[in-house]
Amino acid sequence: MIALAVQDQSQVAEARRRATEIAGRQGFGDVDAGRVALVATELATNILKHGNGGEMLVGAYGEGADGGVELIGLDKGPGIANLAASLADGYSTAGTAGKGLGAVVRQSHFIDIASWPGNGTAVLVRLKTGTPPEGSVDSSRVGVVSVPKLGQDVCGDSWGVSLGAEETTLLVVDGLGHGPEAAEAAVEAVRLFHRFNGHRAPVLLDYIHGGLRATRGAAVSVARFQPASGKIIYSGIGNIAGVIAANGEIRRMVSMPGTAGHNARKIQAFEYPFTAGLVILHSDGIASSWTLDRYPNLAARHPTLIAAVLYRDLTRHRDDATVLVAKW
């Protein structure tokens, strides 16, 4: 996923160009890529006109028929006073034709919006190939925002998800430092995660630790939810965060000190009661002191949109940043 500043009109064109490039790499033909270009233009224009500038995240999601192009518009402007009205063609607060969000809805396979008075707006749009059906939904349980440090072509963070009928296992890994060598460590950790995922969480983490010895190392977190047991099993090494948000409360899970691949004196798993809510893993490119209190009803939004809002407000801008949100 790439982050694009949207602070002036010239950056609208750049957002459109980059989104179209990603659509081409995803196998979109001219017509479908044109829809992506239209949506990118409308989102970026709205960020300028209504959000006083902001940022757009552009990337691919999923695989095959279940995948496509993902666009996320983020601003810290005044927010949308009447969200329902703003989605209708002809509604405008900026003296324009008022077709921005209405056009985005028509061209998209999925859209979700979060906005708060005085606290900005976040818009998630997903597009696939083919004409969008009416009333399409996205029931994704897991969403991720993962963005490289400004000026870097690759992200030194990565993530993994294993979805099963009886349990779901989540991974976030932060390669030491940033750039290609950090990315190498992160990619290897994800490979090991999928190879050894059948093991208990601390054993899985130990395999990852041993497999990263030839790399510069990483901070790693593994969280496993087993609905039948009503608990989260969490195991982490290094400066990386695991958080449970449920019943209006935030609980931060314990990671042990060290660096996977080099120095991990003790690998330990901790169990936390959990039946419904959010499980959030994030790298240290995201500030760790946060709550959801300033975002009413955010937990009801798509998990990728939740991750994007946390990224918008908490990224440190001096490192790679990854937020993974799982929702039950």
C-alpha positions as CSV (number, residue, x, y, z in Angstrom):
1,M,0.0,0.0,0.0
2,I,1.3,3.5,-0.9
3,A,0.5,6.8,0.8
4,L,0.0,9.8,-1.3
5,A,-0.3,13.4,0.0
6,V,-3.3,15.3,-1.3
7,Q,-2.5,19.0,-0.5
8,D,-3.0,20.7,-3.9
9,Q,-4.6,20.1,-7.3
10,S,-1.5,18.6,-8.9
11,Q,-1.6,15.7,-6.4
12,V,-5.1,14.7,-7.5
13,A,-3.6,13.8,-10.9
14,E,-0.8,11.8,-9.2
15,A,-3.3,9.9,-7.1
16,R,-5.3,9.0,-10.2
17,R,-2.2,7.9,-12.0
18,R,-0.9,5.7,-9.2
19,A,-4.4,4.1,-8.7
20,T,-4.6,3.3,-12.4
21,E,-1.2,1.7,-12.4
22,I,-2.2,-0.6,-9.5
23,A,-5.4,-1.5,-11.3
24,G,-3.4,-2.5,-14.4
25,R,-1.2,-4.7,-12.3
26,Q,-4.4,-6.3,-10.9
27,G,-5.5,-7.2,-14.4
28,F,-8.1,-4.5,-14.8
29,G,-9.0,-3.7,-18.4
30,D,-9.5,-0.1,-19.8
31,V,-13.1,0.2,-18.6
32,D,-12.5,-1.1,-15.1
33,A,-9.3,1.0,-14.8
34,G,-11.4,4.0,-15.9
35,R,-13.7,3.4,-12.9
36,V,-10.7,3.3,-10.6
37,A,-9.4,6.6,-12.1
38,L,-12.8,8.2,-11.6
39,V,-13.1,7.1,-8.0
40,A,-9.5,8.2,-7.2
41,T,-10.2,11.6,-8.7
42,E,-13.4,12.1,-6.8
43,L,-11.9,11.0,-3.5
44,A,-8.8,13.2,-3.9
45,T,-10.9,16.2,-5.0
46,N,-13.2,15.8,-1.9
47,I,-10.1,15.6,0.3
48,L,-9.0,19.0,-1.0
49,K,-12.4,20.7,-1.2
50,H,-14.0,19.4,2.0
51,G,-11.1,18.1,4.2
52,N,-8.6,21.0,3.7
53,G,-6.1,18.5,2.3
54,G,-5.1,15.1,3.6
55,E,-3.9,11.7,2.3
56,M,-4.9,8.9,0.1
57,L,-3.8,5.2,0.5
58,V,-3.8,3.1,-2.6
59,G,-3.2,-0.6,-2.9
60,A,-4.4,-4.1,-3.8
61,Y,-6.5,-6.4,-1.6
62,G,-7.4,-10.0,-1.6
63,E,-6.7,-12.5,-4.4
64,G,-8.3,-13.5,-7.7
65,A,-12.0,-12.9,-7.9
66,D,-12.1,-11.9,-4.3
67,G,-9.5,-9.2,-4.8
68,G,-9.2,-5.8,-6.4
69,V,-8.1,-2.3,-5.8
70,E,-8.5,-0.5,-2.5
71,L,-8.6,3.3,-2.1
72,I,-8.7,5.1,1.2
73,G,-9.3,8.8,1.5
74,L,-8.2,10.4,4.8
75,D,-8.5,14.0,6.1
76,K,-8.7,15.8,9.4
77,G,-11.1,18.4,8.2
78,P,-14.5,19.5,9.7
79,G,-16.2,16.2,9.0
80,I,-19.5,15.5,7.2
81,A,-22.5,16.9,8.9
82,N,-25.1,14.9,7.0
83,L,-23.5,11.7,5.7
84,A,-26.8,10.3,4.2
85,A,-27.4,13.5,2.2
86,S,-23.8,13.7,1.0
87,L,-24.1,10.3,-0.7
88,A,-26.9,11.6,-3.0
89,D,-26.2,13.2,-6.4
90,G,-26.8,16.9,-6.4
91,Y,-25.8,17.5,-2.7
92,S,-23.0,20.0,-2.3
93,T,-21.5,22.2,0.4
94,A,-18.8,23.6,-1.9
95,G,-20.8,25.1,-4.8
96,T,-20.1,22.1,-7.1
97,A,-22.3,19.7,-9.0
98,G,-22.4,17.5,-5.9
99,K,-21.7,14.3,-7.7
100,G,-18.5,13.3,-5.9
101,L,-19.5,10.7,-3.3
102,G,-22.6,9.7,-5.3
103,A,-20.4,8.8,-8.2
104,V,-18.0,6.9,-6.0
105,V,-20.9,4.8,-4.6
106,R,-22.1,3.9,-8.1
107,Q,-18.6,2.9,-9.4
108,S,-17.6,0.9,-6.3
109,H,-18.1,-2.7,-5.2
110,F,-17.9,-1.6,-1.6
111,I,-17.7,1.7,0.2
112,D,-17.6,2.5,3.9
113,I,-17.3,6.0,5.5
114,A,-16.5,7.2,9.0
115,S,-16.8,10.9,9.8
116,W,-17.1,13.0,13.0
117,P,-17.7,16.7,13.4
118,G,-14.4,18.4,13.9
119,N,-12.5,15.1,13.6
120,G,-12.3,14.5,9.9
121,T,-13.4,11.8,7.5
122,A,-12.2,8.4,6.3
123,V,-13.6,6.8,3.2
124,L,-12.8,3.2,2.2
125,V,-13.6,2.1,-1.4
126,R,-13.0,-1.3,-3.0
127,L,-13.3,-2.0,-6.7
128,K,-13.2,-5.3,-8.6
129,T,-13.4,-6.0,-12.3
130,G,-16.9,-6.0,-13.8
131,T,-20.0,-3.8,-13.1
132,P,-20.7,-3.3,-9.4
133,P,-23.9,-5.1,-8.3
134,E,-26.4,-3.1,-6.3
135,G,-26.2,-3.5,-2.5
136,S,-22.9,-5.3,-2.6
137,V,-21.4,-6.0,0.8
138,D,-17.9,-6.9,2.2
139,S,-18.0,-9.2,5.2
140,S,-14.2,-9.2,5.7
141,R,-13.2,-10.1,9.3
142,V,-9.7,-8.7,9.0
143,G,-8.4,-5.4,7.6
144,V,-4.9,-4.0,7.3
145,V,-3.1,-0.8,6.5
146,S,0.6,-1.2,5.9
147,V,2.6,1.7,4.6
148,P,6.4,2.2,4.1
149,K,8.3,5.0,5.6
150,L,8.2,8.2,3.6
151,G,10.9,8.0,0.8
152,Q,11.1,4.2,0.9
153,D,10.0,1.9,-2.0
154,V,9.4,-1.1,0.2
155,C,7.8,-1.6,3.6
156,G,9.9,-3.2,6.4
157,D,6.7,-4.3,8.1
158,S,4.5,-7.2,7.0
159,W,1.6,-9.3,8.2
160,G,-0.2,-12.6,7.8
161,V,-3.6,-14.1,8.5
162,S,-4.7,-17.7,8.7
163,L,-8.5,-18.1,8.8
164,G,-10.0,-21.4,9.9
165,A,-13.3,-22.7,11.1
166,E,-12.0,-23.3,14.7
167,E,-9.4,-20.6,15.0
168,T,-7.9,-17.5,13.4
169,T,-4.3,-16.7,13.7
170,L,-2.9,-13.2,13.1
171,L,0.7,-12.0,12.6
172,V,2.3,-8.5,12.4
173,V,6.1,-8.3,11.9
174,D,8.3,-5.2,12.0
175,G,11.7,-5.8,10.4
176,L,14.5,-4.0,12.3
177,G,14.9,-0.5,10.9
178,H,13.5,0.1,7.4
179,G,14.2,-0.4,3.8
180,P,15.0,-3.6,1.8
181,E,16.8,-5.5,4.6
182,A,14.0,-4.9,7.0
183,A,11.5,-6.0,4.3
184,E,13.6,-9.2,3.8
185,A,13.2,-10.1,7.5
186,A,9.5,-9.3,7.4
187,V,8.8,-11.4,4.3
188,E,10.7,-14.4,5.8
189,A,8.8,-14.1,9.0
190,V,5.5,-14.3,7.1
191,R,6.8,-17.3,5.2
192,L,7.6,-19.1,8.4
193,F,4.3,-18.1,9.9
194,H,2.4,-19.9,7.2
195,R,4.7,-22.9,7.2
196,F,4.5,-23.5,11.0
197,N,1.0,-22.1,11.7
198,G,-0.3,-25.5,13.0
199,H,1.8,-25.2,16.1
200,R,0.9,-23.5,19.4
201,A,1.4,-19.8,19.4
202,P,4.7,-19.7,21.4
203,V,6.1,-22.6,19.4
204,L,5.2,-20.8,16.2
205,L,6.9,-17.7,17.4
206,D,10.0,-19.8,18.3
207,Y,10.2,-21.2,14.8
208,I,10.0,-17.6,13.4
209,H,12.7,-16.5,15.9
210,G,15.0,-19.3,14.8
211,G,14.3,-18.8,11.1
212,L,15.2,-15.1,11.2
213,R,18.8,-15.6,12.4
214,A,20.2,-14.9,8.9
215,T,18.3,-11.6,8.7
216,R,18.6,-8.4,10.6
217,G,15.8,-9.6,12.9
218,A,12.3,-8.2,13.7
219,A,9.7,-7.5,16.3
220,V,6.9,-10.1,15.9
221,S,3.4,-10.5,17.4
222,V,1.1,-13.6,17.0
223,A,-2.5,-13.6,18.2
224,R,-4.8,-16.6,18.0
225,F,-8.5,-16.5,18.6
226,Q,-10.4,-19.8,19.4
227,P,-14.1,-19.0,19.6
228,A,-14.9,-22.2,21.4
229,S,-12.5,-21.4,24.2
230,G,-13.5,-17.8,24.5
231,K,-9.9,-16.5,24.6
232,I,-7.1,-14.9,22.7
233,I,-3.7,-16.5,22.9
234,Y,-1.0,-13.9,22.4
235,S,2.8,-14.2,22.0
236,G,5.1,-11.3,21.1
237,I,8.8,-10.4,20.9
238,G,10.0,-6.8,20.8
239,N,8.5,-3.3,20.5
240,I,5.2,-4.3,18.9
241,A,1.7,-4.0,20.1
242,G,-1.3,-6.3,20.6
243,V,-4.6,-4.7,21.8
244,I,-8.1,-6.1,22.6
245,A,-10.9,-3.6,22.3
246,A,-14.2,-4.9,23.7
247,N,-17.1,-3.7,25.8
248,G,-15.9,-0.2,25.7
249,E,-12.5,-1.1,27.2
250,I,-8.9,-1.3,25.9
251,R,-6.6,-4.1,27.1
252,R,-3.0,-4.1,26.0
253,M,-1.4,-7.6,25.7
254,V,2.1,-8.4,26.8
255,S,5.1,-8.7,24.4
256,M,8.4,-10.0,25.8
257,P,11.6,-7.9,25.2
258,G,14.1,-8.8,22.5
259,T,14.5,-9.1,18.8
260,A,13.3,-12.2,16.9
261,G,16.2,-13.8,15.1
262,H,18.8,-12.5,17.6
263,N,17.9,-12.0,21.2
264,A,14.7,-13.5,22.6
265,R,15.5,-14.9,26.0
266,K,12.0,-15.9,26.8
267,I,9.1,-16.7,24.5
268,Q,5.9,-16.8,26.4
269,A,2.2,-16.9,25.5
270,F,-0.5,-15.1,27.5
271,E,-4.2,-15.8,27.5
272,Y,-7.0,-13.2,27.5
273,P,-10.7,-13.7,27.7
274,F,-12.4,-12.6,24.5
275,T,-15.7,-13.4,22.8
276,A,-16.5,-10.4,20.6
277,G,-14.9,-7.1,19.7
278,L,-11.7,-6.0,18.0
279,V,-8.2,-7.5,18.1
280,I,-5.6,-4.9,16.9
281,L,-1.9,-5.6,16.2
282,H,0.4,-2.8,15.1
283,S,4.1,-2.0,14.6
284,D,5.9,0.7,16.5
285,G,5.4,3.1,13.5
286,I,2.0,3.7,15.3
287,A,2.0,5.5,18.6
288,S,1.0,3.1,21.4
289,S,-1.0,5.4,23.7
290,W,-4.5,5.6,22.2
291,T,-8.1,4.8,22.9
292,L,-11.2,4.6,20.7
293,D,-13.1,7.2,22.8
294,R,-12.7,10.0,20.3
295,Y,-14.2,7.9,17.5
296,P,-17.9,7.1,18.3
297,N,-19.1,4.0,16.6
298,L,-15.8,3.3,14.8
299,A,-15.9,-0.3,16.0
300,A,-19.0,-0.8,13.8
301,R,-17.0,0.1,10.6
302,H,-15.1,-2.2,8.2
303,P,-11.9,-3.4,9.8
304,T,-9.7,-1.8,7.1
305,L,-11.4,1.5,7.7
306,I,-10.7,1.2,11.5
307,A,-7.1,0.5,10.7
308,A,-6.9,3.5,8.4
309,V,-8.3,5.9,11.0
310,L,-5.8,4.7,13.6
311,Y,-3.0,5.1,10.9
312,R,-4.2,8.6,10.1
313,D,-4.1,9.9,13.7
314,L,-1.3,7.8,15.2
315,T,1.4,7.2,12.6
316,R,4.8,8.6,13.6
317,H,5.9,9.3,10.0
318,R,9.5,8.3,10.7
319,D,9.1,4.5,10.3
320,D,7.1,1.9,8.4
321,A,3.6,1.7,9.9
322,T,1.2,-1.3,10.0
323,V,-2.2,-1.7,11.7
324,L,-4.1,-5.0,11.5
325,V,-7.6,-5.1,12.8
326,A,-9.6,-8.3,13.3
327,K,-13.3,-8.0,14.1
328,W,-15.7,-10.4,15.6
